């Protein structure tokens, strides 16, 4: 069984989570922590015994099978330069039986993303409620761990297998921060990465 690693699209929204202030002195080190909110979606395809099938799972479907979710981001800035690191972990599980009830399948999925890199301020407007635009460059580590178990009506395990994959991708991106008060702001970020450097397939034996 061969599987392509699914592409995970993440909408990242952070609000009032950092300790940075709009009027902070530019010549001092500043530190902050952010708790992101995740909205994942999975798109890809799977091939089993020569049969290929598209796999598409929306956020509404995934959230019903979410067992655990943790995320944290840390930053340090001085002048226009910054250093950042963050991680996100999610665990999903689900099971389904055939109509006849003679087979039951259960699946576990664990997903870990860790980012690290540097940032540079491209634009900062004047005033107490500025807009800040930054460019980011760094690396992203991905870890995917899945397990598939198949049982018959008597509880006998017919299949117990899975695969795990580690990827390390370079990334570049932009982040914008809009301040509503000197200490309350909305952050929005987007990036691209991979560039064909990491292998995108895994084999399940």
C-alpha positions as CSV (number, residue, x, y, z in Angstrom):
1,X,0.0,0.0,0.0
2,X,1.5,3.3,-1.0
3,X,0.3,6.7,0.3
4,X,1.0,10.2,-0.7
5,X,1.4,12.4,2.3
6,X,-1.7,14.6,2.4
7,X,-1.3,18.3,2.0
8,X,-2.3,20.2,5.2
9,X,-3.7,23.7,4.8
10,X,-3.7,25.6,8.0
11,X,-5.4,28.9,8.7
12,X,-3.5,30.5,11.5
13,X,-5.1,33.3,13.6
14,X,-3.5,34.9,16.6
15,X,-5.0,37.7,18.6
16,X,-3.7,39.6,21.7
17,X,-1.4,36.7,22.4
18,X,2.0,38.3,22.4
19,X,3.8,40.6,24.7
20,X,4.9,43.1,22.1
21,X,3.6,46.7,22.2
22,X,3.4,49.1,19.3
23,X,5.3,51.8,21.0
24,X,8.2,49.6,22.3
25,X,11.7,50.9,22.0
26,X,13.3,49.6,18.8
27,X,16.8,49.2,20.4
28,X,15.6,46.8,23.1
29,X,15.1,43.1,23.0
30,X,11.4,42.2,23.1
31,X,9.9,38.8,23.8
32,X,6.5,37.4,23.2
33,X,4.4,34.2,23.2
34,X,1.4,33.4,21.0
35,X,-1.2,30.6,21.2
36,X,-2.4,29.9,17.6
37,X,-5.8,28.5,16.6
38,X,-5.7,25.8,14.0
39,X,-8.3,25.0,11.2
40,X,-6.8,22.0,9.3
41,X,-7.9,20.3,6.1
42,X,-6.5,17.2,4.4
43,X,-6.4,16.8,0.6
44,X,-4.5,14.0,-1.1
45,X,-4.9,10.5,-2.6
46,X,-4.3,6.9,-1.5
47,X,-3.5,3.8,-3.6
48,X,-4.4,0.4,-2.2
49,X,-3.7,-2.8,-4.2
50,X,-3.5,-0.7,-7.4
51,X,-6.8,1.1,-6.7
52,X,-6.4,4.9,-6.3
53,X,-8.9,7.0,-4.5
54,X,-9.0,10.8,-3.7
55,X,-9.0,11.7,0.0
56,X,-10.6,14.9,1.0
57,X,-11.4,15.7,4.7
58,X,-12.8,19.1,5.7
59,X,-12.3,20.9,9.0
60,X,-15.9,20.1,10.0
61,X,-15.2,16.4,9.6
62,X,-11.8,16.5,11.3
63,X,-12.9,18.4,14.4
64,X,-15.3,15.6,15.3
65,X,-12.4,13.2,15.6
66,X,-9.9,15.5,17.4
67,X,-8.5,13.9,20.5
68,X,-5.8,16.5,21.4
69,X,-4.4,19.8,20.1
70,X,-1.5,21.8,21.4
71,X,0.2,24.9,19.9
72,X,2.7,27.6,21.1
73,X,4.8,30.2,19.4
74,X,7.7,32.1,20.8
75,X,9.5,35.2,19.5
76,X,12.4,37.5,20.2
77,X,12.9,40.9,18.4
78,X,15.4,43.7,18.3
79,X,15.2,46.6,15.9
80,X,13.9,45.2,12.6
81,X,15.2,41.7,13.1
82,X,13.5,38.8,14.9
83,X,13.9,35.1,15.8
84,X,10.9,32.8,16.1
85,X,9.9,29.3,16.8
86,X,6.6,27.5,17.1
87,X,5.0,24.1,17.1
88,X,1.6,22.5,16.6
89,X,0.5,19.0,17.6
90,X,-2.8,17.3,16.7
91,X,-4.1,13.8,17.3
92,X,-7.1,12.3,15.5
93,X,-8.9,9.0,15.8
94,X,-11.9,7.3,14.3
95,X,-13.6,3.9,13.7
96,X,-16.2,2.5,11.4
97,X,-18.0,-0.8,10.9
98,X,-19.4,-2.4,7.8
99,X,-23.1,-2.5,7.3
100,X,-23.1,-6.2,8.0
101,X,-21.1,-5.6,11.2
102,X,-18.5,-8.3,10.3
103,X,-15.6,-5.9,10.0
104,X,-14.5,-2.9,12.1
105,X,-11.7,-0.5,11.1
106,X,-10.0,2.0,13.4
107,X,-7.5,4.7,12.4
108,X,-5.2,7.0,14.4
109,X,-3.4,10.0,13.0
110,X,-0.8,12.1,14.8
111,X,0.6,15.2,13.3
112,X,3.4,17.5,14.5
113,X,4.7,20.7,12.8
114,X,7.7,22.7,14.2
115,X,8.8,26.0,12.6
116,X,12.0,28.0,13.3
117,X,13.6,31.0,11.5
118,X,14.3,34.7,11.3
119,X,12.1,37.7,10.4
120,X,12.7,41.2,9.1
121,X,10.4,44.2,9.3
122,X,9.6,45.5,5.8
123,X,7.0,48.2,6.8
124,X,5.7,49.9,9.9
125,X,3.2,52.7,9.7
126,X,3.2,55.6,12.1
127,X,0.9,56.1,15.1
128,X,-0.3,54.2,18.1
129,X,-2.2,51.7,15.9
130,X,0.4,50.8,13.3
131,X,0.4,48.1,10.6
132,X,3.5,46.0,10.6
133,X,4.6,43.8,7.6
134,X,7.4,41.3,8.1
135,X,9.2,38.8,5.9
136,X,10.1,35.4,7.3
137,X,12.6,32.7,6.3
138,X,13.3,29.4,8.0
139,X,12.7,25.7,8.1
140,X,9.6,23.5,8.9
141,X,9.7,20.0,10.3
142,X,6.8,17.7,9.7
143,X,6.1,14.4,11.4
144,X,3.1,12.2,10.5
145,X,2.3,8.9,12.3
146,X,-0.7,6.8,11.3
147,X,-2.0,3.4,12.3
148,X,-4.8,1.3,10.7
149,X,-6.3,-1.6,12.5
150,X,-8.9,-4.0,11.1
151,X,-10.9,-6.5,13.2
152,X,-13.5,-9.1,12.5
153,X,-16.8,-9.5,14.4
154,X,-15.1,-11.7,16.9
155,X,-12.5,-9.1,17.8
156,X,-9.7,-10.9,15.9
157,X,-7.1,-8.5,14.5
158,X,-6.8,-9.0,10.7
159,X,-4.6,-6.0,10.0
160,X,-2.5,-3.8,12.3
161,X,-0.2,-1.6,10.4
162,X,0.8,2.0,9.8
163,X,3.4,4.4,8.6
164,X,5.3,7.4,9.8
165,X,7.2,10.1,7.9
166,X,9.5,12.9,8.7
167,X,10.0,15.9,6.4
168,X,12.2,19.0,6.6
169,X,11.3,21.9,4.3
170,X,12.7,25.4,3.8
171,X,10.0,28.1,4.0
172,X,9.6,31.8,3.1
173,X,6.6,33.9,3.9
174,X,5.0,37.2,5.1
175,X,3.2,38.2,8.3
176,X,1.1,41.2,8.9
177,X,0.1,42.7,12.3
178,X,-2.6,45.3,12.8
179,X,-2.7,47.0,16.2
180,X,-6.1,48.1,17.5
181,X,-4.6,49.4,20.8
182,X,-0.9,49.7,21.8
183,X,-1.0,46.1,23.2
184,X,-3.9,44.4,21.2
185,X,-3.3,43.3,17.7
186,X,-4.4,40.8,15.0
187,X,-1.7,38.7,13.3
188,X,-2.1,37.0,9.9
189,X,0.6,34.9,8.2
190,X,1.2,32.9,5.1
191,X,4.1,31.0,3.7
192,X,5.2,28.5,1.0
193,X,7.8,25.8,1.3
194,X,9.1,22.5,0.2
195,X,10.2,23.4,-3.3
196,X,10.5,19.7,-4.2
197,X,13.4,19.2,-1.7
198,X,11.6,16.7,0.6
199,X,10.3,13.4,-0.5
200,X,6.4,13.5,-0.6
201,X,5.6,9.8,-0.7
202,X,5.5,7.0,2.0
203,X,5.2,3.3,1.7
204,X,3.0,1.2,4.1
205,X,4.3,-2.4,4.4
